Amino acid sequence: MSDEADSNPELTHVTDEGDAQMVDVGDKPDTARRAVAAGEIQLRPSTIEAIRGDDVGKGDVLAVARVGAIQAVKHTWETVPMCHQIPITDVDVAFEFGEERVELEVAVETTGKTGCEMEALEGVTTGLNVVWDMVKAAEKDDDGGYPATRIGGVEVREKTKRPLRKEE
């Protein structure tokens, strides 16, 4: 995990005058890059069982969340102002159930001049938001609130880059 930002603590998206700027990556070599992010949504045990049993009125929660996560990865550059539009070469979306939670892990790969951790994070947060949207009727209490529902633990678990092989 060694990008120039790791050895340079300066803010790269800000000019000396304090104005926002896009980082120029034009002179950087293309490399193979991978990032993995994860997070979780806490839900009532009955909601977890409904998701497992494909018994949620809006449809297959994980299938819709998977599509939402992939779509978010592909459109990160449109929602995060200083992200570059990068060629996504692979996205892997994986869900894991706990007794009162669903964990989502999104792995993104690209070949280019900049990393893909923001794309992985965007996939995780959107995928978890889709889960919430799909199950909100089951999670809502009598007052219309969501006392048991929480999204959290969002983090980048892995960020790697490697030089391209000649045939790449």
Contacts in CASP RR format, 6 or more apart in sequence:
PFRMAT RR
TARGET T0000
AUTHOR 0000-0000-0000
METHOD contacts of the structure
MODEL  1
MSDEADSNPELTHVTDEGDAQMVDVGDKPDTARRAVAAGEIQLRPSTIEA
IRGDDVGKGDVLAVARVGAIQAVKHTWETVPMCHQIPITDVDVAFEFGEE
RVELEVAVETTGKTGCEMEALEGVTTGLNVVWDMVKAAEKDDDGGYPATR
IGGVEVREKTKRPLRKEE
1 158 0 8 1.000
1 159 0 8 1.000
1 160 0 8 1.000
2 161 0 8 1.000
3 115 0 8 1.000
3 159 0 8 1.000
3 161 0 8 1.000
5 12 0 8 1.000
12 23 0 8 1.000
13 20 0 8 1.000
13 21 0 8 1.000
13 22 0 8 1.000
13 23 0 8 1.000
13 82 0 8 1.000
14 20 0 8 1.000
14 21 0 8 1.000
15 21 0 8 1.000
20 81 0 8 1.000
20 82 0 8 1.000
21 82 0 8 1.000
22 82 0 8 1.000
22 84 0 8 1.000
23 82 0 8 1.000
23 84 0 8 1.000
23 114 0 8 1.000
25 84 0 8 1.000
25 113 0 8 1.000
25 114 0 8 1.000
26 113 0 8 1.000
28 113 0 8 1.000
28 114 0 8 1.000
29 113 0 8 1.000
29 163 0 8 1.000
30 111 0 8 1.000
30 112 0 8 1.000
30 113 0 8 1.000
30 164 0 8 1.000
31 111 0 8 1.000
31 112 0 8 1.000
31 113 0 8 1.000
31 161 0 8 1.000
31 162 0 8 1.000
31 163 0 8 1.000
31 164 0 8 1.000
32 109 0 8 1.000
32 110 0 8 1.000
32 111 0 8 1.000
32 161 0 8 1.000
32 162 0 8 1.000
32 163 0 8 1.000
32 164 0 8 1.000
32 168 0 8 1.000
33 109 0 8 1.000
33 110 0 8 1.000
33 111 0 8 1.000
33 112 0 8 1.000
33 114 0 8 1.000
33 115 0 8 1.000
33 116 0 8 1.000
33 159 0 8 1.000
33 160 0 8 1.000
33 161 0 8 1.000
34 107 0 8 1.000
34 108 0 8 1.000
34 109 0 8 1.000
34 116 0 8 1.000
34 158 0 8 1.000
34 159 0 8 1.000
34 160 0 8 1.000
34 161 0 8 1.000
35 107 0 8 1.000
35 108 0 8 1.000
35 115 0 8 1.000
35 116 0 8 1.000
35 117 0 8 1.000
35 119 0 8 1.000
35 120 0 8 1.000
35 156 0 8 1.000
35 158 0 8 1.000
35 159 0 8 1.000
35 160 0 8 1.000
36 105 0 8 1.000
36 106 0 8 1.000
36 107 0 8 1.000
36 108 0 8 1.000
36 120 0 8 1.000
36 156 0 8 1.000
36 157 0 8 1.000
36 158 0 8 1.000
36 159 0 8 1.000
37 105 0 8 1.000
37 106 0 8 1.000
37 117 0 8 1.000
37 120 0 8 1.000
37 121 0 8 1.000
37 123 0 8 1.000
37 124 0 8 1.000
37 154 0 8 1.000
37 155 0 8 1.000
37 156 0 8 1.000
37 157 0 8 1.000
38 103 0 8 1.000
38 104 0 8 1.000
38 105 0 8 1.000
38 106 0 8 1.000
38 124 0 8 1.000
38 153 0 8 1.000
38 154 0 8 1.000
38 155 0 8 1.000
38 157 0 8 1.000
39 103 0 8 1.000
39 104 0 8 1.000
39 105 0 8 1.000
39 124 0 8 1.000
39 128 0 8 1.000
39 151 0 8 1.000
39 152 0 8 1.000
39 153 0 8 1.000
39 154 0 8 1.000
39 155 0 8 1.000
40 101 0 8 1.000
40 102 0 8 1.000
40 103 0 8 1.000
40 104 0 8 1.000
40 128 0 8 1.000
40 151 0 8 1.000
40 152 0 8 1.000
40 153 0 8 1.000
41 101 0 8 1.000
41 102 0 8 1.000
41 104 0 8 1.000
41 128 0 8 1.000
41 131 0 8 1.000
41 132 0 8 1.000
41 149 0 8 1.000
41 150 0 8 1.000
41 151 0 8 1.000
41 152 0 8 1.000
42 100 0 8 1.000
42 101 0 8 1.000
42 148 0 8 1.000
42 149 0 8 1.000
42 150 0 8 1.000
42 151 0 8 1.000
42 152 0 8 1.000
43 51 0 8 1.000
43 100 0 8 1.000
43 101 0 8 1.000
43 102 0 8 1.000
43 131 0 8 1.000
43 135 0 8 1.000
43 139 0 8 1.000
43 148 0 8 1.000
43 149 0 8 1.000
44 100 0 8 1.000
44 138 0 8 1.000
44 139 0 8 1.000
44 148 0 8 1.000
44 149 0 8 1.000
45 99 0 8 1.000
45 100 0 8 1.000
46 138 0 8 1.000
47 135 0 8 1.000
47 138 0 8 1.000
47 139 0 8 1.000
48 97 0 8 1.000
48 98 0 8 1.000
48 99 0 8 1.000
48 100 0 8 1.000
48 101 0 8 1.000
48 102 0 8 1.000
49 55 0 8 1.000
50 56 0 8 1.000
50 135 0 8 1.000
50 138 0 8 1.000
51 61 0 8 1.000
51 62 0 8 1.000
51 97 0 8 1.000
51 102 0 8 1.000
51 131 0 8 1.000
51 135 0 8 1.000
52 97 0 8 1.000
54 60 0 8 1.000
56 134 0 8 1.000
56 135 0 8 1.000
56 138 0 8 1.000
57 137 0 8 1.000
58 64 0 8 1.000
58 133 0 8 1.000
58 134 0 8 1.000
58 135 0 8 1.000
58 137 0 8 1.000
59 134 0 8 1.000
61 130 0 8 1.000
61 131 0 8 1.000
61 134 0 8 1.000
61 135 0 8 1.000
62 95 0 8 1.000
62 102 0 8 1.000
62 131 0 8 1.000
64 130 0 8 1.000
64 134 0 8 1.000
65 93 0 8 1.000
65 95 0 8 1.000
65 104 0 8 1.000
65 127 0 8 1.000
65 128 0 8 1.000
65 130 0 8 1.000
65 131 0 8 1.000
65 134 0 8 1.000
66 93 0 8 1.000
66 95 0 8 1.000
66 127 0 8 1.000
68 123 0 8 1.000
68 126 0 8 1.000
68 127 0 8 1.000
68 130 0 8 1.000
69 91 0 8 1.000
69 93 0 8 1.000
69 104 0 8 1.000
69 106 0 8 1.000
69 123 0 8 1.000
69 124 0 8 1.000
69 126 0 8 1.000
69 127 0 8 1.000
69 130 0 8 1.000
70 91 0 8 1.000
70 93 0 8 1.000
70 123 0 8 1.000
71 126 0 8 1.000
72 79 0 8 1.000
72 122 0 8 1.000
72 123 0 8 1.000
72 125 0 8 1.000
72 126 0 8 1.000
72 127 0 8 1.000
73 88 0 8 1.000
73 91 0 8 1.000
73 106 0 8 1.000
73 108 0 8 1.000
73 119 0 8 1.000
73 120 0 8 1.000
73 122 0 8 1.000
73 123 0 8 1.000
74 88 0 8 1.000
74 91 0 8 1.000
75 122 0 8 1.000
76 83 0 8 1.000
76 118 0 8 1.000
76 119 0 8 1.000
76 122 0 8 1.000
76 123 0 8 1.000
77 83 0 8 1.000
77 84 0 8 1.000
77 85 0 8 1.000
77 86 0 8 1.000
79 122 0 8 1.000
80 118 0 8 1.000
80 122 0 8 1.000
83 118 0 8 1.000
83 119 0 8 1.000
84 113 0 8 1.000
84 114 0 8 1.000
86 110 0 8 1.000
86 112 0 8 1.000
86 114 0 8 1.000
86 115 0 8 1.000
86 116 0 8 1.000
86 119 0 8 1.000
87 110 0 8 1.000
87 111 0 8 1.000
87 112 0 8 1.000
88 108 0 8 1.000
88 109 0 8 1.000
88 110 0 8 1.000
88 116 0 8 1.000
88 119 0 8 1.000
89 109 0 8 1.000
89 110 0 8 1.000
89 111 0 8 1.000
90 107 0 8 1.000
90 108 0 8 1.000
90 109 0 8 1.000
91 106 0 8 1.000
91 107 0 8 1.000
91 108 0 8 1.000
91 109 0 8 1.000
92 106 0 8 1.000
92 107 0 8 1.000
93 104 0 8 1.000
93 105 0 8 1.000
93 106 0 8 1.000
93 123 0 8 1.000
93 127 0 8 1.000
94 104 0 8 1.000
94 105 0 8 1.000
94 106 0 8 1.000
94 107 0 8 1.000
95 102 0 8 1.000
95 103 0 8 1.000
95 104 0 8 1.000
95 105 0 8 1.000
96 102 0 8 1.000
96 103 0 8 1.000
96 105 0 8 1.000
97 103 0 8 1.000
100 148 0 8 1.000
102 128 0 8 1.000
102 131 0 8 1.000
104 124 0 8 1.000
104 127 0 8 1.000
104 128 0 8 1.000
104 131 0 8 1.000
105 124 0 8 1.000
105 157 0 8 1.000
106 120 0 8 1.000
106 123 0 8 1.000
106 124 0 8 1.000
106 127 0 8 1.000
107 120 0 8 1.000
107 158 0 8 1.000
108 116 0 8 1.000
108 119 0 8 1.000
108 120 0 8 1.000
108 123 0 8 1.000
109 116 0 8 1.000
110 116 0 8 1.000
110 119 0 8 1.000
111 164 0 8 1.000
111 168 0 8 1.000
115 159 0 8 1.000
115 161 0 8 1.000
117 156 0 8 1.000
117 159 0 8 1.000
120 156 0 8 1.000
121 154 0 8 1.000
121 156 0 8 1.000
124 154 0 8 1.000
125 151 0 8 1.000
125 154 0 8 1.000
128 151 0 8 1.000
128 152 0 8 1.000
128 154 0 8 1.000
129 151 0 8 1.000
132 139 0 8 1.000
132 146 0 8 1.000
132 149 0 8 1.000
132 151 0 8 1.000
136 146 0 8 1.000
136 149 0 8 1.000
139 146 0 8 1.000
139 148 0 8 1.000
139 149 0 8 1.000
140 146 0 8 1.000
141 147 0 8 1.000
END
